[in-house]
Amino acid sequence: MKFTKLGRAAVVAAAGTILLSSCAANEPSGAADGTAPAGSGAPASSLSGDLAGAGASSMGAAQEAWIAGFQMENPDVNVTYDPAGSGAGREQFISGGVSFAGSDAALKDEELEGTFAACVPDTLPVDLPVYISPIAVIFNVEGVDSLNMDASTIAKIFSGQITNWNDPAIASQNEGVTLPDAPISPVHRSDDSGTTENFTEYLTATAESDWTEGVFETWPSAAYSTSEGAQGTSGVVDAVTNGTNTIGYADASRAGDLGTVALKVGEEYVPFTAEAAAAAVDVSPRVEGRHEGDLAVELDRTSTEAGVYPLVLISYAIACTDYTDDAQAELVKGYLTYVASEAGQLAGQENAGNAPISDALRGEIMAVVDTIQ
């Protein structure tokens, strides 16, 4: 299953409406007191100001939809999101450069031991799982649209142990598929990436004997040097698309027309879908020992339950529960309320193909967001 890109057009249209609404607000017919024009039927919004976030590029398309939808309801608020990568987003949030971050990995214990410039001293920020999406293993091999692979095969490809497309380990899982007698060109993220952390966590959990480097967010320069590095999700997708006999990993919403791999789960091969990604989250417990309000999830990569796609990422919205700036607290609270809402999640799904969070998880997120001050 490939996720639709049709939602992007809707966001462009929405952005155009936002621009027109902003222009209309300057016309004499608009209300001068900040309320909605008479007869508009729209609720008044008292929010105004600038709100900046940064982080995971995987959720970039969803952030576009969330920003467009939120600004339609709050025309006096300007929201920006820099998809600089999970690590860069967390660094900017920690230093106070942005008021919220998006990250494909929850805050690390060592990060939580430090200080956060935007938060009131002695308070900790929270990880809120607002974006769920499969990570696709993408490839570009002429004449091949899909392949089956187990975790061991994927680990051996990215560790340089399998170097040719017609290797028996690949061919035996894909009877009837004509594979070229050609070198494999793996592509990995070169930047500090939560997608890489999720990918290597999956390989460590499911193919530990074939993946000896462990879990990491930044690809070590000395590790598996046969793999090519590319910046960001877009960089990996471009490298795989423009290369020959390439393979990489990226948020599934960006797979486009590239070939994709169905993962072996138990005795079945499961292609990525939003539903299969959500199923993986549903069978996973919370991270133990986290502070109150933090909703980090311990993904179960080894589940063999039917319909589960274990190579999944959860992208978190990271925010303070108590801000030093009251105005920023109100903007963050309003924005994250929209992001986690049913309307916000559906907007993200239309534009990015992510799996909307469950009603139960929404209730937990909203309870935490309500405490932001």
Secondary structure, 3 states (H helix, E strand, C coil): CCCCCHHHHHHHHHHHHHHHHHHHHCCCCCCCCCCCCCCCCCCCCCCCEEEEEEECCCCHHHHHHHHHHHHHHCCCEEEEEECCCHHHHHHHHHHCCCCEEEECCCCCHHHHCCCCCCECCCCCCEEEEEEEEEEEEEEEECCECEEEECHHHHHHHHCCCCCECCCHHHHCCCCCCCCCCCECEEEEECCCCHHHHHHHHHHHHHCCCCCCCCCCCCCCCCCCCCCEEECHHHHHHHHHHHCCCEEEEEEHHHCCCCEEEEEEECCEEECCCHHHHHHHHHCCCECCCCCCCCCCECCCCCCCCCCCCCCEEEEEEEECCCECCHHHHHHHHHHHHHHHCHHHHHHHHHHHCCECCCHHHHHHHHHHHCCCC
